[in-house]
Amino acid sequence: MAAGSTGERPFFEIVTSVRYWVIHAVTLPSIFLAGFLFVSTGLAYDAFGTPRPNEYYRSAEVRPPVVSDRYDSKLQIDERLSTLTP
Ligand code: HEM
């Protein structure tokens, strides 16, 4: 083993091995596709509770929905969410 090596398999050896590419020719596109579908189907909005682009404001709302009470912030957010149509 070369001096200064941490003992792990060298990177150049991994990325030039057939086994690595047999595995990752499938897994790399799969991860990409999974991420793309997670976002494009809207599942990410539901999973993380993020508002969709048309859900930030209600139709009649003029002022931005800013949390104003530091200690009751959770209550303010819950109240707002409970009045939003699903
Ligand atoms: C579900 C997705 C993945 C699975 C199931 C998977 C599976 C594996 C397996 C079985 C190995 C050992 C391969 C061998 O020794 O020939 C490996 C190694 C490796 N994979 Fe993945 N992989 C995935 C995603 C990724 C992604 C997204 C990256 C980076 C962009 C990545 C980078 C690497 C690297 C650098 C190694 C070599 C690690 C080492 O030997 O120290 N893999 N992976």
Backbone and ligand atoms as CSV (ligand in chain L), in Angstrom:
chain,resi,resn,atom,element,x,y,z
A,1,MET,N,N,0.845,-1.204,0.000
A,1,MET,CA,C,0.000,0.000,0.000
A,1,MET,C,C,0.881,1.255,0.000
A,2,ALA,N,N,0.507,2.222,-0.810
A,2,ALA,CA,C,1.347,3.416,-0.956
A,2,ALA,C,C,1.373,4.234,0.337
A,3,ALA,N,N,2.483,4.920,0.580
A,3,ALA,CA,C,2.590,5.787,1.746
A,3,ALA,C,C,1.534,6.880,1.677
A,4,GLY,N,N,0.920,7.178,2.813
A,4,GLY,CA,C,-0.109,8.214,2.842
A,4,GLY,C,C,-1.482,7.697,2.459
A,5,SER,N,N,-1.597,6.457,2.059
A,5,SER,CA,C,-2.904,5.903,1.695
A,5,SER,C,C,-3.718,5.601,2.946
A,6,THR,N,N,-5.016,5.793,2.842
A,6,THR,CA,C,-5.899,5.491,3.972
A,6,THR,C,C,-6.358,4.031,3.934
A,7,GLY,N,N,-5.936,3.299,2.906
A,7,GLY,CA,C,-6.280,1.885,2.842
A,7,GLY,C,C,-7.576,1.588,2.121
A,8,GLU,N,N,-8.341,2.640,1.731
A,8,GLU,CA,C,-9.559,2.398,0.974
A,8,GLU,C,C,-9.224,2.057,-0.468
A,9,ARG,N,N,-10.203,1.479,-1.149
A,9,ARG,CA,C,-9.998,1.126,-2.551
A,9,ARG,C,C,-9.827,2.421,-3.356
A,10,PRO,N,N,-8.758,2.506,-4.156
A,10,PRO,CA,C,-8.505,3.761,-4.883
A,10,PRO,C,C,-9.656,4.115,-5.828
A,11,PHE,N,N,-9.945,5.389,-5.915
A,11,PHE,CA,C,-11.074,5.860,-6.714
A,11,PHE,C,C,-10.938,5.476,-8.187
A,12,PHE,N,N,-9.717,5.652,-8.723
A,12,PHE,CA,C,-9.525,5.333,-10.152
A,12,PHE,C,C,-9.826,3.869,-10.421
A,13,GLU,N,N,-9.560,3.005,-9.431
A,13,GLU,CA,C,-9.808,1.581,-9.617
A,13,GLU,C,C,-11.313,1.290,-9.610
A,14,ILE,N,N,-12.037,2.012,-8.728
A,14,ILE,CA,C,-13.496,1.831,-8.655
A,14,ILE,C,C,-14.157,2.248,-9.958
A,15,VAL,N,N,-13.840,3.468,-10.417
A,15,VAL,CA,C,-14.556,3.994,-11.589
A,15,VAL,C,C,-14.080,3.386,-12.906
A,16,THR,N,N,-13.029,2.571,-12.859
A,16,THR,CA,C,-12.633,1.872,-14.081
A,16,THR,C,C,-13.029,0.401,-14.023
A,17,SER,N,N,-13.726,-0.007,-12.934
A,17,SER,CA,C,-14.090,-1.417,-12.854
A,17,SER,C,C,-15.442,-1.678,-13.501
A,18,VAL,N,N,-15.541,-2.812,-14.154
A,18,VAL,CA,C,-16.789,-3.190,-14.815
A,18,VAL,C,C,-17.884,-3.392,-13.783
A,19,ARG,N,N,-17.564,-4.029,-12.641
A,19,ARG,CA,C,-18.577,-4.301,-11.613
A,19,ARG,C,C,-19.227,-3.003,-11.125
A,20,TYR,N,N,-18.386,-1.978,-10.902
A,20,TYR,CA,C,-18.942,-0.690,-10.463
A,20,TYR,C,C,-19.972,-0.187,-11.469
A,21,TRP,N,N,-19.625,-0.258,-12.767
A,21,TRP,CA,C,-20.530,0.307,-13.779
A,21,TRP,C,C,-21.733,-0.579,-14.056
A,22,VAL,N,N,-21.598,-1.894,-13.866
A,22,VAL,CA,C,-22.763,-2.773,-13.989
A,22,VAL,C,C,-23.803,-2.359,-12.941
A,23,ILE,N,N,-23.334,-2.104,-11.726
A,23,ILE,CA,C,-24.237,-1.704,-10.643
A,23,ILE,C,C,-24.773,-0.290,-10.862
A,24,HIS,N,N,-23.845,0.639,-11.163
A,24,HIS,CA,C,-24.254,2.042,-11.156
A,24,HIS,C,C,-24.873,2.541,-12.453
A,25,ALA,N,N,-24.765,1.742,-13.512
A,25,ALA,CA,C,-25.507,2.090,-14.726
A,25,ALA,C,C,-27.001,1.992,-14.438
A,26,VAL,N,N,-27.367,1.185,-13.450
A,26,VAL,CA,C,-28.773,1.068,-13.039
A,26,VAL,C,C,-29.086,2.034,-11.897
A,27,THR,N,N,-28.233,2.031,-10.851
A,27,THR,CA,C,-28.578,2.803,-9.643
A,27,THR,C,C,-28.517,4.316,-9.861
A,28,LEU,N,N,-27.526,4.823,-10.617
A,28,LEU,CA,C,-27.438,6.277,-10.803
A,28,LEU,C,C,-28.670,6.828,-11.518
A,29,PRO,N,N,-29.085,6.265,-12.687
A,29,PRO,CA,C,-30.313,6.764,-13.307
A,29,PRO,C,C,-31.549,6.550,-12.423
A,30,SER,N,N,-31.567,5.460,-11.641
A,30,SER,CA,C,-32.722,5.190,-10.779
A,30,SER,C,C,-32.890,6.274,-9.716
A,31,ILE,N,N,-31.770,6.651,-9.098
A,31,ILE,CA,C,-31.813,7.710,-8.080
A,31,ILE,C,C,-32.295,9.019,-8.698
A,32,PHE,N,N,-31.778,9.307,-9.900
A,32,PHE,CA,C,-32.197,10.526,-10.602
A,32,PHE,C,C,-33.690,10.488,-10.890
A,33,LEU,N,N,-34.148,9.351,-11.433
A,33,LEU,CA,C,-35.556,9.210,-11.795
A,33,LEU,C,C,-36.459,9.296,-10.561
A,34,ALA,N,N,-36.018,8.646,-9.481
A,34,ALA,CA,C,-36.808,8.673,-8.247
A,34,ALA,C,C,-36.957,10.110,-7.745
A,35,GLY,N,N,-35.869,10.867,-7.777
A,35,GLY,CA,C,-35.908,12.263,-7.341
A,35,GLY,C,C,-36.802,13.094,-8.243
A,36,PHE,N,N,-36.690,12.850,-9.542
A,36,PHE,CA,C,-37.515,13.593,-10.499
A,36,PHE,C,C,-39.001,13.318,-10.257
A,37,LEU,N,N,-39.351,12.040,-10.094
A,37,LEU,CA,C,-40.757,11.686,-9.868
A,37,LEU,C,C,-41.253,12.198,-8.517
A,38,PHE,N,N,-40.394,12.160,-7.503
A,38,PHE,CA,C,-40.749,12.656,-6.165
A,38,PHE,C,C,-41.218,14.100,-6.251
A,39,VAL,N,N,-40.512,14.893,-7.064
A,39,VAL,CA,C,-40.868,16.302,-7.208
A,39,VAL,C,C,-42.012,16.478,-8.203
A,40,SER,N,N,-41.921,15.816,-9.378
A,40,SER,CA,C,-42.885,16.084,-10.440
A,40,SER,C,C,-44.292,15.583,-10.130
A,41,THR,N,N,-44.412,14.540,-9.280
A,41,THR,CA,C,-45.749,14.061,-8.923
A,41,THR,C,C,-46.375,14.899,-7.815
A,42,GLY,N,N,-45.571,15.769,-7.169
A,42,GLY,CA,C,-46.094,16.592,-6.084
A,42,GLY,C,C,-45.989,15.917,-4.733
A,43,LEU,N,N,-45.465,14.707,-4.699
A,43,LEU,CA,C,-45.327,13.993,-3.432
A,43,LEU,C,C,-44.414,14.748,-2.453
A,44,ALA,N,N,-43.409,15.431,-2.989
A,44,ALA,CA,C,-42.486,16.177,-2.136
A,44,ALA,C,C,-43.215,17.283,-1.362
A,45,TYR,N,N,-44.198,17.928,-1.996
A,45,TYR,CA,C,-44.982,18.963,-1.312
A,45,TYR,C,C,-45.710,18.363,-0.121
A,46,ASP,N,N,-46.328,17.202,-0.318
A,46,ASP,CA,C,-47.089,16.555,0.756
A,46,ASP,C,C,-46.160,16.025,1.835
A,47,ALA,N,N,-45.041,15.434,1.429
A,47,ALA,CA,C,-44.129,14.829,2.391
A,47,ALA,C,C,-43.530,15.878,3.323
A,48,PHE,N,N,-43.207,17.044,2.783
A,48,PHE,CA,C,-42.556,18.071,3.600
A,48,PHE,C,C,-43.486,19.196,4.009
A,49,GLY,N,N,-44.731,19.160,3.548
A,49,GLY,CA,C,-45.692,20.189,3.937
A,49,GLY,C,C,-45.426,21.534,3.292
A,50,THR,N,N,-44.643,21.548,2.219
A,50,THR,CA,C,-44.342,22.809,1.532
A,50,THR,C,C,-45.554,23.268,0.736
A,51,PRO,N,N,-45.905,24.566,0.796
A,51,PRO,CA,C,-47.024,25.024,-0.020
A,51,PRO,C,C,-46.703,24.907,-1.506
A,52,ARG,N,N,-47.708,24.541,-2.292
A,52,ARG,CA,C,-47.521,24.573,-3.736
A,52,ARG,C,C,-47.495,26.026,-4.188
A,53,PRO,N,N,-46.960,26.318,-5.383
A,53,PRO,CA,C,-46.829,27.709,-5.821
A,53,PRO,C,C,-48.124,28.524,-5.715
A,54,ASN,N,N,-49.276,27.883,-5.894
A,54,ASN,CA,C,-50.545,28.626,-5.824
A,54,ASN,C,C,-51.167,28.597,-4.438
A,55,GLU,N,N,-50.425,28.116,-3.437
A,55,GLU,CA,C,-51.006,28.004,-2.096
A,55,GLU,C,C,-50.417,28.984,-1.085
A,56,TYR,N,N,-49.518,29.854,-1.523
A,56,TYR,CA,C,-48.897,30.789,-0.579
A,56,TYR,C,C,-49.877,31.857,-0.119
A,57,TYR,N,N,-50.707,32.337,-1.049
A,57,TYR,CA,C,-51.684,33.367,-0.733
A,57,TYR,C,C,-53.078,32.846,-0.983
A,58,ARG,N,N,-54.040,33.327,-0.175
A,58,ARG,CA,C,-55.438,33.063,-0.507
A,58,ARG,C,C,-55.860,34.091,-1.532
A,59,SER,N,N,-56.978,33.812,-2.211
A,59,SER,CA,C,-57.355,34.655,-3.340
A,59,SER,C,C,-57.554,36.119,-2.944
A,60,ALA,N,N,-58.136,36.354,-1.739
A,60,ALA,CA,C,-58.441,37.727,-1.353
A,60,ALA,C,C,-57.318,38.360,-0.531
A,61,GLU,N,N,-56.232,37.658,-0.367
A,61,GLU,CA,C,-55.187,38.115,0.546
A,61,GLU,C,C,-54.286,39.168,-0.107
A,62,VAL,N,N,-54.018,40.236,0.646
A,62,VAL,CA,C,-53.192,41.311,0.106
A,62,VAL,C,C,-51.811,41.315,0.765
A,63,ARG,N,N,-51.836,41.148,2.114
A,63,ARG,CA,C,-50.560,41.169,2.832
A,63,ARG,C,C,-49.939,39.773,2.904
A,64,PRO,N,N,-48.603,39.718,2.935
A,64,PRO,CA,C,-47.966,38.401,3.026
A,64,PRO,C,C,-48.256,37.731,4.365
A,65,PRO,N,N,-48.440,36.411,4.381
A,65,PRO,CA,C,-48.751,35.693,5.621
A,65,PRO,C,C,-47.496,35.498,6.470
A,66,VAL,N,N,-47.133,36.531,7.229
A,66,VAL,CA,C,-45.913,36.489,8.035
A,66,VAL,C,C,-46.268,36.168,9.484
A,67,VAL,N,N,-45.523,35.279,10.089
A,67,VAL,CA,C,-45.711,34.969,11.504
A,67,VAL,C,C,-45.291,36.185,12.327
A,68,SER,N,N,-46.189,36.670,13.205
A,68,SER,CA,C,-45.896,37.907,13.923
A,68,SER,C,C,-45.639,37.680,15.411
A,69,ASP,N,N,-46.139,36.551,15.933
A,69,ASP,CA,C,-45.992,36.307,17.365
A,69,ASP,C,C,-44.971,35.199,17.595
A,70,ARG,N,N,-43.859,35.576,18.153
A,70,ARG,CA,C,-42.756,34.630,18.315
A,70,ARG,C,C,-43.140,33.422,19.172
A,71,TYR,N,N,-43.863,33.682,20.260
A,71,TYR,CA,C,-44.141,32.589,21.189
A,71,TYR,C,C,-45.371,31.775,20.811
A,72,ASP,N,N,-46.234,32.335,19.976
A,72,ASP,CA,C,-47.405,31.586,19.505
A,72,ASP,C,C,-47.298,31.291,18.013
A,73,SER,N,N,-46.061,31.196,17.529
A,73,SER,CA,C,-45.849,30.996,16.087
A,73,SER,C,C,-46.490,29.701,15.586
A,74,LYS,N,N,-46.364,28.639,16.389
A,74,LYS,CA,C,-46.947,27.345,15.992
A,74,LYS,C,C,-48.460,27.470,15.872
A,75,LEU,N,N,-49.068,28.181,16.855
A,75,LEU,CA,C,-50.510,28.377,16.840
A,75,LEU,C,C,-50.936,29.157,15.598
A,76,GLN,N,N,-50.179,30.226,15.286
A,76,GLN,CA,C,-50.506,31.040,14.108
A,76,GLN,C,C,-50.455,30.211,12.837
A,77,ILE,N,N,-49.427,29.387,12.718
A,77,ILE,CA,C,-49.285,28.561,11.518
A,77,ILE,C,C,-50.405,27.526,11.446
A,78,ASP,N,N,-50.705,26.893,12.591
A,78,ASP,CA,C,-51.778,25.898,12.606
A,78,ASP,C,C,-53.120,26.520,12.247
A,79,GLU,N,N,-53.389,27.729,12.776
A,79,GLU,CA,C,-54.646,28.408,12.476
A,79,GLU,C,C,-54.756,28.698,10.987
A,80,ARG,N,N,-53.664,29.171,10.429
A,80,ARG,CA,C,-53.678,29.484,8.990
A,80,ARG,C,C,-53.895,28.224,8.164
A,81,LEU,N,N,-53.152,27.161,8.515
A,81,LEU,CA,C,-53.262,25.916,7.759
A,81,LEU,C,C,-54.672,25.337,7.847
A,82,SER,N,N,-55.311,25.484,9.035
A,82,SER,CA,C,-56.641,24.895,9.201
A,82,SER,C,C,-57.688,25.627,8.373
A,83,THR,N,N,-57.410,26.876,7.972
A,83,THR,CA,C,-58.376,27.611,7.156
A,83,THR,C,C,-58.116,27.435,5.663
A,84,LEU,N,N,-56.990,26.837,5.306
A,84,LEU,CA,C,-56.698,26.619,3.891
A,84,LEU,C,C,-57.482,25.423,3.375
A,85,THR,N,N,-57.981,25.547,2.171
A,85,THR,CA,C,-58.657,24.395,1.576
A,85,THR,C,C,-57.604,23.389,1.126
A,86,PRO,N,N,-57.826,22.098,1.329
A,86,PRO,CA,C,-56.814,21.092,1.009
A,86,PRO,C,C,-56.565,20.952,-0.492
L,1,HEM,C1,C,-29.540,2.907,-4.614
L,1,HEM,C2,C,-28.453,3.376,-5.168
L,1,HEM,C3,C,-27.092,2.691,-5.081
L,1,HEM,C4,C,-26.777,1.396,-4.788
L,1,HEM,C5,C,-27.717,0.222,-4.463
L,1,HEM,C6,C,-25.338,1.292,-4.835
L,1,HEM,C7,C,-24.602,0.124,-4.615
L,1,HEM,C8,C,-23.249,0.068,-4.552
L,1,HEM,C9,C,-22.466,-1.146,-4.400
L,1,HEM,C10,C,-23.050,-2.555,-4.268
L,1,HEM,C11,C,-21.166,-0.803,-4.399
L,1,HEM,C12,C,-19.966,-1.744,-4.322
L,1,HEM,C13,C,-19.566,-1.935,-5.775
L,1,HEM,C14,C,-18.256,-2.645,-5.977
L,1,HEM,O1,O,-17.537,-2.880,-5.009
L,1,HEM,O2,O,-17.971,-2.976,-7.152
L,1,HEM,C15,C,-21.105,0.632,-4.516
L,1,HEM,C16,C,-19.949,1.346,-4.529
L,1,HEM,C17,C,-19.853,2.687,-4.797
L,1,HEM,N1,N,-20.894,3.539,-5.143
L,1,HEM,FE1,FE,-22.813,3.027,-5.169
L,1,HEM,N2,N,-24.811,2.528,-5.155
L,1,HEM,C18,C,-25.855,3.406,-5.297
L,1,HEM,C19,C,-25.773,4.735,-5.637
L,1,HEM,C20,C,-24.591,5.456,-5.757
L,1,HEM,C21,C,-24.506,6.872,-6.043
L,1,HEM,C22,C,-25.716,7.789,-6.267
L,1,HEM,C23,C,-23.189,7.198,-6.062
L,1,HEM,C24,C,-22.507,8.520,-6.315
L,1,HEM,C25,C,-22.923,9.391,-7.224
L,1,HEM,C26,C,-22.436,5.996,-5.788
L,1,HEM,C27,C,-21.070,5.900,-5.714
L,1,HEM,C28,C,-20.372,4.786,-5.352
L,1,HEM,C29,C,-18.918,4.737,-5.130
L,1,HEM,C30,C,-17.939,5.919,-5.253
L,1,HEM,C31,C,-18.616,3.428,-4.767
L,1,HEM,C32,C,-17.242,2.861,-4.388
L,1,HEM,C33,C,-17.177,2.919,-2.856
L,1,HEM,C34,C,-15.969,2.206,-2.302
L,1,HEM,O3,O,-15.631,1.110,-2.795
L,1,HEM,O4,O,-15.364,2.738,-1.339
L,1,HEM,N3,N,-23.335,4.954,-5.597
L,1,HEM,N4,N,-22.380,1.144,-4.622
